[in-house]
Amino acid sequence: MSESGAIDFSSPGESYSKLHHLEDREPVLTGASLLLVDDKPELLNSLYQLISLRGYRADTALGGQQALNLLADKHYDVMLLDLIMPGVNGHDVLDYVAKQKLDCKIIVVSGDASFSGVKHALHCGAFDFVKKPYEAGELVATMETALRQCHLESQNRHMAAQLDESEKLHRFIVNSSPDLVYMLDRNGCFTFINDRVESLLGFSKEELIGKHYSELVHENHLEAANNVFNERRTGDRAVANREIRLKSRIGLKGAQLFHDQAVWMELTAEGVYSDPNERTRDHFLGTIGTVRDISERKEAEEKINFQAYHDLLTHLPNRALLRDRLSLAITQARRNKRKLAVMFLDLDRFKLVNDTLGHSMGDRLLKAVANRLQSCLRRGDTLARFGGDEFTLLLPEVRTRDDVVVISSKILDRLNSPFIIDGHELFVGASIGISMYPEAGDSEETLIQNADIAMYHVKGRGKNGYQFFSDEMNHQFSTRLTLERELRNGLNQGELRVYYQPQVSLATGRIRGFEALVRWQHPSRGLVEPADFLPVAEETGLITQIDEFVQRQAFSDVAEWHQAGLGDVHISVNLSATQLEQESFVDRFVGTMETAGLEPTSVKLELTENILMQDMEVIIPKLKEMRRLGVNIAIDDFGTGYSSLSYLQQFPITTLKIDRTFVCDIRAEHGGASIINAIVAMARGLNLDLIAEGVENRTQLRYLQAQGCSEGQGFIFSRAVPAAEVKELLRSDPYQKLVREEQTESAATV
């Protein structure tokens, strides 16, 4: 899977099978107009290929400004929009669509899954939100849901247009022979009704003449009918197009029913007077009115309204309806001085089912889970699907925490029973975070957010349990969660950058290679150094994704430099213990080199001594295999770990890197450099290359040259620079003069 959050088209395994699976499905609306917006060309291309494989044609916009230009010239049914973009960002595009009142369904595809980010996007008019990294099936399903709604609304508009034309024709016919025209006497009894009443409502005019109008009115609308059928006003002041439910003996397809049902009708009425100029009680004769059937329009409106506030897969309330109900519940709880609870539920092991058995099985499992969850709730509770495999429960009118514990325990117990779907026995658990009003917050956003934090506490504790939110928990997890989420978003949105620090021959001054170093281009903090985020990456397991991203980018860049004739430089990449311990490490690493077109002899792995010592029986065979392929292996920060000669002889290493702390100890009088002397002697004895990092001044450079150190790396040559500046360094090779001067100075001193 790509670190950017999109499908990795270079990996031959699971991603391709998912795309082929999508391609086999019939598109929802092939004539739809789609717009894909992202500021990363590779992500935009990946998304375009995914949509194309599904059978759709789409326009692409590289960034928000291009999106605005396209929106100004062309109508789009659906737009897949990234939020975090330089210049004109996704929120600006949302604001533009809202301001221009464009009829376009916007699906936000972003790594910013924070509650505030999701809320703002949906508040600004987004149709739905898909979190990066996305599942291809989930993204396509969300897009097709939007297309279906576009199609439904188009049909509704078409139907409304047809109805409008029908109403014009109806008004013409009414002047001579209307569909349904009635007249009441001053007591509200029918004195006239045309033949259309039989085909429209199933009543004969004979059985209605002389009867009170209430014979036709549904019992729930009798009060409203009194203000319609008893209309005495005329002209513009008379009642018009009033919606009311009347009794009907005709089914939706025209069949005669045994029992009356209620149908929506639109009624217009006005008073009739013996003398139009004398609209008094004495001159009042009764009421005349017309009736139109609007049942199909009402049915379409109710369907659209349901889809706007419900999840189309499970038919549960969605986030919008949950917020409305939660807001009302908070108001009532505040007024009645009662408590309520919000439960944020995330399914455990659902991703395993989705990945192994497919999205169709995952969807059926979600429906089954929703049914079980509903069976655990009380009357008045609300279960909503928050997105993906996350559900939110609103429990109003709770007396104590014990009430919530009972429901939580019941949910966990019910979910622990296996689900049997198509002969598959599936198991899922749940991690449940709980926030109580008013202790954990007094607003919808705060209660949901704190329940989410409590849920993550359960995840960190081992999953399949529940936890109430507390202030201490917020203090403990808020900072780490924020950094972790921002880092995940950064990975998904391509915020990581690879910088390169040159490694220079201390004999010739020529650039021999570069070390690939990661930086984080944070949208608000600027360029973040590795020390500020790599510890969190190691703790959360994101370090492997970062390593693979750096390696993939670095190999691609170096291969490009080779092809451009800029020198046969090597590239050094750091390796974490987590990546090295992966069973498929060698195959994945070699595959990355082959994809980039880079020879193994141009690559050097850098590992610390501590990593080498963690699991030697597993690590040594992998390193020997890499060395057999031609990859060079260096021990980074040498001298700060075990530094045992017996250990060094067991590993297939080619290079030692002297730690910068020892280089910093070099003074003009050569004091404190005895450790470097020992390392140099050890490297010579083992026939290993030697490189010193952290070289910052001429005194250090001169000493290392005198000791026979082969390469140096540090600020005296260059800080780590982006790939764009590396080409200029390779063309100018600017360090030869510096190295020659120090060699001359060293010789003169001797």
N, C-alpha and C positions, 0 to 999 in steps of 0.2 A: 504494500500500500504506500502511496506517495505521502511524504511528510507534509506536502502542501494541503492535504485534505481532499484532493481529487483522486480519480482512478489513475494508477500508474500504468500507462500503456506499454512500458518497457518490460514489465514483469510478466512472464508467460503463463502464470498459474491462474489463481482464483479470479483475478480482475477480468481476464478475458472471458472466462466462462460466464461471469455475471453480465458482461456486455452482450455476449451472444444470446444469453437468455432474454435480455431486454429486446434485442433485435427481432427475436422470433415473435414477440407479442405485436398485436395489431395496434397501430396508433389510434388515439382517441379522436383526434381532429387534425388530419393531415394538412388541411388548408389553413391552419392557425398561423398567426403572425407572432413570432417569438423574438425577444431581444435578450441577449446574454451580456452581462456587464461585469467586468472585473479589471483591475489594474495590472494583473500579472499575465503576460502573454501565454505562459505555459498553462496556467489554470484556465484561461479563457479558451485555449485550444482544446484542452482536455474536456471541458464542459461542452464545447461545440461538437466534438466527436461523439460524446455520449448521446447528445440530443439527435445527431445525424443518424447514428446507429438505430435509434428508436423510430426513425422514419420521418422526422420533422426537419423543416428548414428554418434556419434562424439567422438573424443579423447579430453581429458582435460589436461591442463597444469597449475599447481599451481605456477604461477610466470613465469618471463621471461626466466630464465635459463632452466626450463623444456621445455618451448616452443622451445628454440634453439635446445635442444637435440632431440626432436621429429622431428623438421624440417630437421635435418641433416640425419634422417633415413627414412623419409616417405614423399611422395608428398601429399599436401592438396590442394583441390580446393578453399576452402574459410576458412578464419580464423577470428574469432570474438576476438578482442584484446583490453584489457584494456591498458591505457597509463601509469597511475601513479602506479608504482609498485616498491618495494624496490629492490636494487641490479640491476639486468637487467630489465630495464623498457620497456614500449611499444615502445618508440622511438628507443631503441637499437634493438628490434626485427624488426622494420621497416627497419632500416639500414642494418641488416643482410640479410633480404629478398632481398633488392635492390642489395646489394653487390654480393650475390650468384645468382642473376638473377632468383629467384624462380618464377614459374608461379603460383602465389597464390593471390587470391583476398582478400584484408584485409579490414575488416569493423571495424573501431575504435568504441568501446562502452565505452564511458568515460564521466565523469562529467566535464572535462576541456573543456567547450564550449566557451572559450575565442577565439577571432578572431585569435590571434597569435597561440594558441594551435591547432585550426582547420587547419589553414594555414600550419603549420609545418607538421602535420600528412598527409595532402593531398599532400604536396610537396614531402614528403618522399615516396609516392607511395600508400597511402591508397585509397581504392576504394570509400569508403563513410564514413560518420561520423554519429553516433547515440548518442545523448546526454542522459546521465543518469539524472534523472530517466527516463527510456524508457517505451514506450508503447509496450506491447508484440506484437501486430499486426504490429506496425511500424518496430520493430526489425526483425520480421520474413519476412515482405515484403522486407526490405532492403537486408536481407540475400538471399532471393529467387531471387531478381533482380541480385545479384552477381552470383548466380548459373545459372540463365538463360544466363548471358553473358559468363560464363565459357562454358556452353553447346554450345552457338553460336560460340564461338571461337574454340571449339573443332571441331564442324562441319566445320568451315571454314578451320581449319588445315587439316581435313580429305579431304575436297573438294580440297584444294591446293595439297595434296598428290596425290589425284586421277588425278588432272589436270596435275601434273608432270608426272605421268605414262602415261597419255593420250598424253602428248607432246612427250614422248619418242617413243611411238607407231606412233605418227603422223610423226615424223622425218623419221622413217623407211618407212612409207607409201609414204611420199613425194618423196623418191628416186625412187619409181616406179609409184605410182598413188596417189599423195597427195590430201588432202581435197580441198585445193584451192591454185592453183599455177597460177601466171600470168606472162606475159612478155610484156614490153612496147618497142616501137621503140625509136629512139633517140629524137623524138618530144613528147614523153609521151603518145602515143596512144597505146591501147591494140592491140597486135598482137597474143596473145594466152591467153586463160583462160579456165580452165577445167570445167567439168560439175557440180562440187561442188558449184559453184557460185549461181546456181539456188536455191538449198536447203539452202544455207547459207544466202544469201542476197535477194533472190527472183527475181534476174535478170537472163535472159537467156544469154548464152554466145554470141548468135547471135546479140543481140541488143547492146552488149558492144564492140565487135570486131570493131576496127577502130575508136572508140570513145576515147576522152581524159580521163585520169584517174580522172579528176575533176568531171566527171559524177557520180562517186561513193563516193565522199568525202563530208561530211557535211560542210555546208558553214562556220561554225565557226572554222573549222580545215583546211581550204584551205592553209593558210600560212605554217602551220606545215607540210602539205602534200607535199609541194614543196621540202622540204628537205629530204623527204622519197622516194617518187616515182621517183624523178630525181637522185637517188643515182648512182654515177659513181665509187665509191671506191669498192674494193674487199677485200676478206680475213677478217682479224681481224678488219680492219679499217671501214668496211662496216656497215651500220645501222642494228641494231638487236633489236628485241623485243620492238619496238617503239609503244606506245599506241596512237591510233588515232580513231576518230569516223567516221564511214562510213554509208552511206545510206542503209536502209534495208526495204524490203517490207514484211518481216516476223515478226509476233508478237512474244511475249515471249513464247507462247505455240505452235508456229508453224503455226498459222493461217495467211492467206494472207491478207494484208492490202490494203486499197484503196490509202492511202497516205504514202509517205516515212517517216521513222523514223530513228533516229540516234542510232547506237549500237557501243559498244566499241570493237575494234579489236586490235590485236597485230600483227605488221607487221615487217617482215625482208626482206631486199632487198640488192642487190649488182649489180654492173655494169657488163655487158657482152661485151667482146671484141673479134673481129675476130682473133686477135693474142694475147693470154694471156700474152705474153712477151712484147707486145707493147701496153701499156695502154695509148693511145693517142686519141685525138679527131677524127682523121681520122679512127682509128680502132674501135671506140665506136659504138656498135650496138644498145644498149638499156639497159633496167634494167629487172632483174628477181627477183621475190619476192614471199613470202608465207604469208598467212593471217590465223590467229587463232581467234576464238571467245572467248573473255574474259568477256562477258557481265555479266555472273553469278558471277564471281569473283569480278568484279567492284561493282556489286549490293551489295554483302556481305560486301565489304570494306566500302561502303558508309553507310550501315546500322550500322556497328560497330562504324564508325566515328561519326554518329549521336548520338548513345547511349553514347559515351564517353563525349559528350559536351551538352547533353540535359537531362532534367528530364524525366524519362520514364512515369510518371503518367500524367503530364500536357503537355509534349512535349515542354516546355519552355527551354530556355538556362539554364544551371546549373552554379554553382559557377566558374568552370574553364573557360567556355566561357565568362561569365560576366567579369572576370578579364582581359581576353585578350582584350575584346572590351573597357573596361574602360581604360586600359593602352594605347590603340590606341587613344581613345578620349582625354585623358590628353595630349598626344603628340601633337595632332592637335590643342587643345585649347591653349597650350603653344605657338605653332608656330603662330597661328592666333590671339593671345591675346584675346581670347574669354572665356566665362564662361561655366561651365557645372554643373549639379546637380546630386547627388546620393540620392535616396530616399529608406529608409529601412522601410518596411511595415510589421507589425505584426497584424494578424487578432484577433479581440476581439470576445469572446464567441465561438470560434471554438472548444475549448476543451469540452465545454458543449455538443455540437452536437456530437462530436466524442465519448464521454463517454456514452451518452444516446441512440444514434441511431446506433452506431457501426462504425467500420473503413470503411466499404464499403460506407456507406452514407457520411462519412467524405471525402473519396477520391472523390466522385462525387461532393461534395460541393467545394472542392479545384479546380476541373476542371472548374466548373461554375464560381468561383471567378476569375480564370485565364482568362477566356474568357471575363469577364466584364472589367478586368483591361486592357487587350489588346485593348479594344474598346476606352479606354481613352487616348491612346498614339498617338504621332505623328509619321510620317514616319522617321525612323532613330533612334527612341528610342528603348531601350532594356529592356524587362521585363524578369527577371530570378527568378526561385524558389530557394531560398537560403537554404531551408530545413524546414521540418515540415509545419507550417502555416506561414512561413516568406517568403516574396518576396523582391526583390531588383530591383529598376528601375534606369536605366541610361538615363539621359536626356542631350544629347550633344547640343551644339549650343543654349544655352539660353541667352537672353539678360539681363534680370533683374530677381529679385525675383518674380516679379508679374507673369512672365510666369510660374514659378513653382507653385505659389499659385493657379493659374487657374487650372492646372492639378490636384493638391492635392484636391482642392474643388470638382472637377469633380469626382475624385475617391471616395471620401467620400459620395458624393451624390448618385453615382451609387451603392455603396455597401449598402447604407441604405435601398434600395428597397429590399423586401423579395425575397428569392430564393425558388421556388416551385419545390420540388423533391419528386416524388412518393407520392404526396398528402400532403407532409409535408411542412409547411410554415416556412422557416428557416431565421433567422436574424443574420447577422454578421456585425461588424463594423471594423474599422482599426485604429491603432495608427501609425502615419507616422513620422519618423525622417528624416530631410533633411540636407545634407551638401553640400555646394557650393564650387566649385573650382574657384579661388585659396584661398578664405578666410578661409575655414575649412580644408585645407590640399592640398598637391600637389602630393599625391601618392595614389594608389589604396587602400592600407591597411588603411591609415589614413582617407580617405573619407568614407569608409564603416564603420569603427569603430566609427567615430564621428556621422554618421547618426544613428548608433545603439544607441549611448548615447542619442541623441536627442529623439529617439523613446521611450526610457525608461522614459525620462522626461514627455512625453505625457501620458504614462501609470500611472505615479505617480500623474498626474494632473487630472485623471479621464477617460482616454482613449478616443477613437473616435475623433481624431483631428490630427493636424500636428504641427510641431515645427522645426524651423531652429536651427542648432547648433551654439553655441557661446562659446567663451573662458571661460566666467563666468560659463556656464553650466558645462563645463569640470572640472573646479576647484571644483565646488560644488558636482558633482556626481562621479568623478573618484575614489576617495578614498573609498567612501561608496559602489559603485558598485563593486569595486575590492574585498573588504572584503565580501560583500554579495555573490558574485559569488564563491569566494573561500570557503565560509562556505557551500553554496549549494553543491559544488563539494565535500567538506569534508564529508557531510552527505551521498552523493551518493556513495562515494568511501570508506566508512567505516573508515574515519580518526578520528572519535570521540572515546574516550575511557571512560570507567566508572572506577573511583577510589573509594576506600572505606576507610572511617575514622572510627576507632573503637569508640564505646560508652561504657564506663566502669563503672561498679558498684563501687561507692565510699565507699561502706561498705565492699565488699569482694575482689574487684580488678578483678573480672571476667568480661570478655567481654560479654556484654548483647546484643549488636547489632552493626550495622554499618549504617552510612549515605552514600548513593550513590551520588557521585559528578562527574560532567562531566569535561573532559579535551579534548582538541583538539590537536591531534598529527599532526601538520602542516608539510607538506613535506619539507619546507625550514626554517620556523621559530622555529621548534621544538615544545615542549609541551607548548601550549597556555593556560593561566589561564582563567576561566570563565568570569572574569570582562572585558576581552579584546574583547569578542565576543558575550556574552549574550545580551547586549543592542541592538546590531544590529539584533540578532535573535528575540527579542521581537518586534522591530520596523517592521520587515519584515514578521512576522507571522511564522518564522521557529521555534520559541520556542516550539510549540506544538509537532513538529516532534522530537525535541531534548528531550523533556520530555518523550515522548513515547518510544524513543530509550533507554534512561537511565532505564526506568521502565522495559522494556522488558528484557534488559541485566541483570539488577540487580536481578530480580525475578528468572531468569534462573540460575544465579550463586548461589544465596542463596539456591534454591532447591537442587542444586548439593551438596552444603556443608551439608545440612541436610541428604541427602541420604548417604553421605560418613561418617556419624556419627561424625561430627565435632562440634556438639552442636546445641541446639535449639535457635539460634540467630535470632533476628528480623532485618528487613531492613527498613530504613527510606528513603523515596523518596520525592523530592520537587515537588510541583505542581504550575503551572502558572495559572494566571487568565484566559488566553485564553483557556487552556485545560479544566479547571473546568467549563467554560461557555458552552462547547459543549453539545448539546442536548443528544448525545449518550455517554457522559463521563462515566457514571456508568457501562453501558454494556461493553464498550471497556476496561475499567480498570479491571473489573472482568474477562473478557475474557483473558486478558494478564496474570493474576494470574493463571487461570485455565490451560492455555496452558503450563505454566511453571511448573505446579503441586505444587504450593505454597499455603499453607493455609492462608486465610485472616488475621488470628490472628498474623501471622508473619510479617505483613506489617504495617507500620506507615506512614501516609501522613503528610507532613510538609507544612504549609501555613503561610504566613505572615498576620499580622492583617489588613494591607491595602487591601489584596486580599479579606479577609472575609467581609470587609465593602462595597465592590463594588456593589454587587447586592444580598442582603441578602435573598430576597424572592426566588431567583433561587438557591442560593448556599446552604442554610440551609437544604432544603429537600434532596439534593444530599448527603450532609455529613451525615445526619441522616440515609439514606439508607446504606451508606458505614459502618457506625458504627453498624447498625443492622446486617450486614454481619460478623462483627467481626474485621474490620479494625480499627486500632488505629489512632487518629488524634491529631497532635501536632501543637501548634502555635509557629512558628519560629520567632527569633529575638524579643522575648516578651519584652515589656517595651519601645520599640521605636515607637510604633504606638498609638492606641487608649487606650489600657490598662484599659478598663472600666469593672468593675465587672458585670454590668448589661448586657453588650454585651457577656461576657464570659459565663454567665448562659444560653444564648440562643443557644450556639453552643455545639454540642455533642463532646467536646474535652476531651482527656485523659491525655495530657502532655503539660507542658509549657517548652519552651527552653529559658533560660536566655541569652540575647544577649551578645556577647563577649565584647562589650564596657563597660558593667558594671563589668564583671569579671576582665578586665584590671585595673579597679579602685581599686582593692583590694591591700592593702599595708600591710607591716609587722605589722603596728600599727592598722590595720583594718579600716583605714580611708576610706571614700568614698564608703563604702559597704552598707549603709543604704537602698539603693534601693533593693539590693539583699535580705536583711532581710525582706523587705515588700513583695517581690515576694514569698519568701519561706512561709511566713505566709499566703498569699493568696492561694497558692497551697495547703497547709494543710487544710485550711478552705473549699476549694472546692473538697478535696480528689483527687487531681491531682498529677501525677508523675511530677518530676522536673529534668531537665537536663541542665547543664551549658556548653556552648560551649566557645572555646577560652581559655581553661585552659592551662597555659604555664609554671607555676613554682610551687614549693612546697608550697609557702606561700598561693597562691590561692587555691591549692588543700586542704590544712589543714583547711582553713577557711570554704570552702564549705562543708567539712565533718562535721565540728563543727555545721554548720547551719542545717544539716540534708538533704542536697541535695542528691538525690538518684543516679544520674548518671553524669558523666563528659565526655567531649570530647575536645581534644586539643593536641597541640604539645608535652605536657609533656608525653603523652602516645604514640602518633604516628601521623605523617602526613597522609594524604590520600595516600593509596597505591593501586597498581593494584591487580586484583583478584588473580594472581598467588602468591602474598605474603600473602594474607589473610589466606590461609590454614595453613601456618607456624605459624601465630599469634594464630590461633584457637588451634593448636596442643600444642604450648608452653604456651599459656595464661600467658604472661610475666609480668603482671602489679600487681599481687597479693602482691608481696614483697614490691613494692613501696607504695601501699595503706596501708598495715599493718604498715610500718615504720612511715607514717604520722599520722596514728591513735594513735600509741604509743607516738609520739612526742606531739600530741594534748592533750593526756591524761596527760602526764607529765607536760605540761604547765598549765593545769587546776589545 
